[in-house]
Amino acid sequence: MIHLPGSAASRTVGPAARARGALYGLAIGDALGMPTQMMPRPDIVARWGPMLAGFEPAPPGHPIAAGQPAGTVTDDTEQAVLLGRLLVAGRGTVDPRALAGALVAWEADMAARGSEDLLGPSTRRAVAAVLAGTPPEEAGASGDTNGAAMRVAPVGIATPIGDGPAPDGLGPLVDRVVAASRVTHDTGLALAGAAAVAAAVSAGVSGAPVTESTRMAIAAARLAAGRGHWVAGADVATRIEWATGLVSGRPPDEAADLIYRLVGTSLATQESVPAAFAALAVFPGDPWRMCHFAASLGGDTDTIAAMAGAVAGACHGEAAFPAEAVAVIDAHGLDLPGLARDLLALRAGPAPGGAP
C-alpha cells in the first residue's frame, strides 16, 4: 500500500496547470479505484475502512484486476489518453474508424499483458459492428453505458465554452463530444453523461469552481440528451442535480451510503455520472480526499473516481494533488503534461462547427 499526505493548499492557477490537473486527477482517481472496482461497498469497508487511505494493490482473486500493483491505472486512463492523442493528431476532430481501430489495438495490447480490464459492453459491441462493415454512424446506436463519459476529459480540455449563460456557448462543445463518442455511444443517455463531464472539465480549465462546473455539466447534459438515438433511462441532467443536492451538507459516511444505495454506482451512465458529481459535492475543495471517497463507494469505482478526479483537477489544478501521487502516475510513462499542453493548444483554435 502507498500512503500519501493530504492535498496541497488551494491556490490561484492558470489554464496549463488546470489542464494537467484534469488528466492527473483522472488517472489518480482511476488508480485509487482500481482495486475496489466492481466490489460491493460493504466489502470495501470491511477490508479498507470507510475510505481508502492511499493507492492499494488489487486483492487476490479480484475478478478484473487481480495481481495489479498499487497505483496501476485502468482502461479509464488509457482510453482517455488514446482519445486525447487522436484529438491532437486530428487537430480537434476524431475519425470514428480511427477510434474504432485504436480501441481494437488497445484491447489486444491489454490482453497480451494478461489484463482482464478490456473494452466495456457498449464499446465492444460497437467496435465489432464497425469491423464487420456497419457504418460508424450506426454502430453506437445502442451504446448507453459510461465508456464515453469515462474517456471524454480531453475533449473538455481542448474545447472552451463560449460566452453567455448556459446553455449559450455549449453547442460547439457538445458537437465535439458527439463527434468523439458516437461511434461507440450514440445515444442521448450516454452523450448526456459524456457532455456533462466534458463541460465540467472545460469550465474548470477556464477557472470555474466545482459548483459552477457542475452547473455547466447539468446544462450540457440537457443539451446533449436530445442528440443520438433514444434509449430508455433516467435523465442524466436531472439526476446530477438531484444527487448533488441529496448529499449536500451530509457527513461523508452518510453521503457514501446514499450514493451507493440511491444514486447507484453501476456502469450505467445515469448512475455513475451523477455519482461522480455527488462525490464532488461532498468534497468540493479537496480533490485528493474526494478521489479517495469516490474510489471507496463500491461498484464502478475506477470510472466514478476518474470522472470526478478529472473535474476536480480541472477546477483546482495539479497542485491540489500530492507530488508523490503525481509521481506514481508519471511512472506509467503516459506523458500527461505533454498531452495536456497539446490539448490546450487546440483550445486556442476554433472548435468544429458541428458533429459529422
C-alpha positions in Angstrom: 0.0 0.0 0.0 1.2 3.5 -0.8 0.1 6.2 1.7 0.4 9.8 0.7 -0.1 13.1 2.6 -3.1 15.3 2.3 -3.9 17.6 -0.7 -2.0 20.8 -1.4 -3.5 24.1 -0.4 -5.8 25.8 -2.8 -4.1 28.4 -4.9 -4.6 30.6 -8.0 -3.6 28.5 -11.0 -3.6 29.1 -14.7 -5.2 27.0 -17.6 -2.0 24.9 -18.1 -1.9 23.7 -14.5 -5.7 23.1 -14.7 -5.3 21.1 -17.9 -2.6 19.0 -16.3 -4.8 18.7 -13.2 -7.7 17.3 -15.2 -5.5 14.5 -16.6 -3.7 13.8 -13.4 -7.0 13.8 -11.4 -8.5 11.4 -13.9 -5.5 9.0 -13.6 -5.2 9.3 -9.8 -8.9 8.6 -9.3 -8.7 5.7 -11.6 -5.7 4.2 -9.9 -7.3 4.6 -6.5 -10.4 2.9 -7.7 -8.6 0.1 -9.5 -8.6 -2.4 -6.5 -12.2 -1.6 -5.5 -13.8 -1.7 -8.9 -16.9 -3.8 -9.0 -16.8 -4.6 -5.3 -19.8 -4.0 -3.0 -19.3 -1.1 -0.6 -19.7 -3.4 2.5 -16.8 -5.5 1.3 -14.6 -2.4 0.7 -15.4 -1.0 4.1 -14.7 -4.4 5.7 -11.3 -4.6 4.0 -10.1 -0.9 4.0 -12.5 1.0 6.2 -15.0 3.7 5.2 -12.4 5.4 2.9 -9.2 4.2 1.3 -6.0 5.6 2.8 -4.0 5.5 -0.4 -3.2 3.5 -3.5 -3.8 -0.2 -2.9 -2.9 -3.3 -4.8 -5.9 -5.3 -6.1 -6.9 -8.0 -3.6 -6.2 -11.7 -4.5 -9.0 -13.2 -6.6 -10.3 -9.8 -7.9 -12.4 -10.6 -11.0 -10.8 -7.8 -13.1 -7.6 -6.5 -11.5 -6.1 -9.5 -9.7 -2.4 -9.1 -9.5 -2.3 -5.4 -10.3 0.1 -3.5 -8.0 -0.9 -0.3 -6.1 -1.1 2.8 -8.4 -2.0 0.9 -11.6 -4.3 2.8 -14.0 -7.0 1.0 -15.9 -9.0 1.4 -19.1 -10.3 4.8 -18.0 -6.9 6.5 -18.1 -5.6 4.5 -21.1 -8.7 5.2 -23.3 -8.7 8.9 -22.3 -5.1 9.2 -23.4 -5.9 7.3 -26.6 -8.7 9.7 -27.4 -6.6 12.7 -26.4 -3.9 11.7 -28.8 -6.4 11.1 -31.6 -7.8 14.6 -30.9 -4.4 16.1 -31.2 -3.5 14.2 -34.3 -6.8 15.2 -35.9 -6.4 18.8 -34.8 -9.6 18.7 -32.8 -11.5 16.0 -34.7 -11.6 12.3 -34.3 -12.2 10.0 -37.2 -14.6 7.3 -36.0 -12.9 4.5 -37.9 -9.6 5.5 -36.5 -11.0 5.5 -33.0 -12.5 2.0 -33.5 -9.2 0.7 -34.8 -7.3 2.3 -32.0 -9.6 0.7 -29.4 -9.2 -2.7 -31.0 -5.4 -2.4 -30.9 -5.6 -1.2 -27.3 -7.7 -4.2 -26.2 -5.3 -6.6 -28.0 -2.4 -5.0 -26.2 -4.2 -5.2 -22.8 -5.0 -8.9 -23.4 -1.4 -9.6 -24.3 -0.4 -8.0 -21.0 -2.7 -10.5 -19.2 -5.2 -7.9 -18.2 -8.9 -8.6 -17.8 -9.7 -4.8 -17.9 -10.8 -4.7 -21.5 -13.5 -2.9 -23.6 -16.8 -2.2 -21.9 -20.0 -3.7 -23.3 -21.1 -0.7 -25.4 -17.7 -0.1 -26.9 -17.0 -3.8 -27.6 -20.4 -4.2 -29.4 -19.9 -1.0 -31.5 -16.3 -1.8 -32.5 -17.3 -5.3 -33.6 -20.0 -3.8 -35.7 -17.6 -1.3 -37.4 -15.1 -4.1 -38.1 -18.0 -6.2 -39.6 -18.9 -3.4 -42.0 -21.5 -1.4 -40.1 -21.2 2.3 -40.9 -19.7 4.2 -37.9 -22.7 6.4 -37.7 -24.9 3.4 -36.9 -22.5 1.3 -34.7 -23.1 3.1 -31.5 -26.9 3.3 -31.7 -27.4 1.2 -28.6 -24.4 2.3 -26.5 -25.7 3.6 -23.2 -23.1 2.8 -20.6 -20.4 5.1 -19.3 -17.5 4.4 -21.6 -17.9 7.7 -23.5 -18.0 9.7 -20.2 -15.0 8.0 -18.7 -12.7 8.9 -21.6 -14.1 12.3 -22.6 -12.0 14.6 -20.4 -9.5 15.5 -23.2 -12.5 16.9 -25.2 -13.2 19.3 -22.3 -9.6 20.4 -22.1 -9.5 21.0 -25.9 -12.8 22.8 -26.1 -13.8 26.1 -24.4 -17.3 27.0 -23.5 -18.5 30.1 -25.4 -19.7 33.3 -23.9 -23.1 33.8 -22.4 -25.2 32.0 -19.7 -25.8 28.2 -20.0 -26.7 26.7 -22.4 -25.4 29.5 -24.6 -21.9 28.7 -25.8 -22.2 24.9 -25.1 -23.2 24.0 -28.6 -19.6 23.6 -30.0 -18.5 21.6 -27.0 -21.5 19.2 -27.3 -20.8 18.9 -31.0 -17.3 17.8 -30.3 -18.4 15.4 -27.6 -20.8 13.8 -30.0 -18.2 13.5 -32.7 -15.8 11.9 -30.3 -18.3 9.5 -28.8 -20.9 8.5 -31.4 -19.1 5.5 -32.9 -19.5 3.6 -29.6 -22.1 5.6 -27.6 -24.6 7.3 -29.9 -27.5 7.5 -27.5 -28.9 10.6 -25.8 -28.3 8.9 -22.5 -24.5 8.3 -23.0 -24.0 11.5 -24.8 -25.6 13.5 -21.9 -23.2 11.8 -19.4 -20.2 12.5 -21.6 -21.2 16.1 -22.3 -21.6 16.7 -18.5 -18.1 15.5 -17.8 -16.6 17.4 -20.7 -18.4 20.6 -19.9 -17.4 20.5 -16.2 -13.7 19.9 -17.2 -13.9 22.7 -19.7 -15.4 25.1 -17.2 -12.7 24.1 -14.6 -9.9 24.7 -17.1 -11.4 28.2 -17.6 -11.2 28.8 -13.8 -14.6 27.8 -12.6 -15.1 26.3 -9.1 -16.7 22.9 -8.7 -20.2 24.4 -8.1 -20.1 26.4 -11.3 -18.6 23.5 -13.2 -21.4 21.3 -12.0 -24.0 23.8 -13.2 -22.4 23.8 -16.7 -22.4 20.0 -16.6 -26.1 19.9 -16.0 -26.8 22.4 -18.8 -24.6 20.4 -21.2 -26.3 17.1 -20.3 -29.7 18.7 -21.0 -28.5 19.8 -24.4 -26.8 16.5 -25.3 -29.8 14.4 -24.2 -31.5 15.3 -27.5 -28.7 14.0 -29.6 -28.2 10.5 -30.8 -30.6 7.6 -30.5 -33.2 7.4 -27.8 -32.9 4.7 -25.2 -34.9 4.3 -22.0 -33.2 5.6 -18.9 -33.4 8.3 -16.3 -32.5 11.9 -17.4 -28.8 12.4 -16.6 -29.1 16.2 -16.0 -31.9 15.8 -13.6 -30.1 13.1 -11.7 -26.9 15.1 -11.4 -29.0 18.0 -9.9 -30.8 15.6 -7.5 -27.7 13.6 -6.5 -25.6 16.7 -5.6 -28.5 18.1 -3.6 -29.0 14.8 -1.9 -25.6 14.7 -0.3 -25.0 18.4 0.2 -24.0 19.1 3.8 -24.1 15.5 4.9 -21.1 13.7 6.6 -19.0 11.6 4.2 -20.1 8.2 5.6 -23.8 9.1 5.3 -23.2 10.6 1.8 -21.4 7.5 0.7 -24.3 5.3 1.8 -26.8 7.5 0.0 -24.8 7.4 -3.2 -24.3 3.7 -3.1 -27.9 2.8 -2.2 -29.9 5.6 -4.0 -27.9 7.2 -6.7 -26.2 4.0 -7.8 -22.7 3.1 -8.8 -23.0 0.8 -11.7 -21.6 1.3 -15.2 -25.0 2.7 -16.2 -24.4 6.4 -17.3 -27.4 7.6 -15.4 -25.9 6.1 -12.1 -22.2 6.6 -12.4 -22.1 10.1 -13.8 -24.4 11.5 -11.1 -22.4 9.6 -8.5 -19.2 11.3 -9.7 -20.8 14.7 -9.3 -22.2 13.8 -5.9 -18.7 12.9 -4.8 -17.5 16.3 -5.9 -20.3 17.9 -3.9 -19.1 16.1 -0.7 -15.5 17.3 -1.1 -15.6 20.3 -3.5 -12.4 21.9 -2.1 -10.3 18.8 -1.6 -9.7 16.8 -4.8 -7.2 14.3 -3.2 -9.6 13.3 -0.5 -12.6 13.4 -2.9 -10.8 10.8 -5.1 -10.3 8.5 -2.1 -14.0 8.9 -1.3 -15.2 8.2 -4.8 -12.9 5.1 -5.0 -14.5 3.8 -1.8 -18.1 4.0 -2.9 -18.4 0.5 -4.4 -19.4 -0.5 -7.9 -17.7 1.1 -10.9 -15.3 2.9 -8.6 -12.4 3.4 -11.0 -14.6 5.2 -13.5 -16.5 7.2 -10.9 -13.3 8.4 -9.3 -11.7 9.0 -12.7 -14.6 11.3 -13.9 -14.8 13.1 -10.6 -11.0 13.4 -10.4 -10.8 14.9 -13.9 -13.3 17.6 -12.9 -11.7 18.3 -9.5 -8.3 18.5 -11.1 -9.5 21.0 -13.7 -11.1 23.1 -11.1 -8.1 23.2 -8.7 -5.0 22.4 -10.8 -2.4 19.7 -10.5 -1.0 21.2 -7.2 -4.2 20.0 -5.5 -2.7 16.5 -5.6 0.4 15.5 -3.7 3.6 15.4 -5.7 4.0 11.7 -4.6 0.7 10.8 -6.2 1.7 12.6 -9.4 4.9 10.7 -9.4 3.0 7.4 -9.1 1.1 8.3 -12.3 4.2 9.6 -14.1 5.8 6.2 -13.6 3.4 4.8 -16.2 5.1 6.9 -18.9 2.0 8.4 -20.3 3.4 11.9 -20.6 0.3 13.6 -19.3 1.9 17.0 -19.2 2.7 16.8 -22.9 -0.8 15.7 -23.8 -2.3 18.5 -21.6 -0.1 21.0 -23.4 -1.2 19.8 -26.8 -4.9 19.7 -25.9 -4.7 23.2 -24.5 -3.2 24.4 -27.8 -6.3 23.1 -29.5 -8.4 25.1 -27.1 -6.9 28.3 -28.5 -8.2 27.4 -32.0 -11.8 27.2 -33.4 -14.0 24.3 -32.4 -15.6 22.3 -35.1 -18.8 23.8 -36.4 -20.7 20.6 -35.8 -20.6 16.9 -35.3 -20.2 14.9 -38.5 
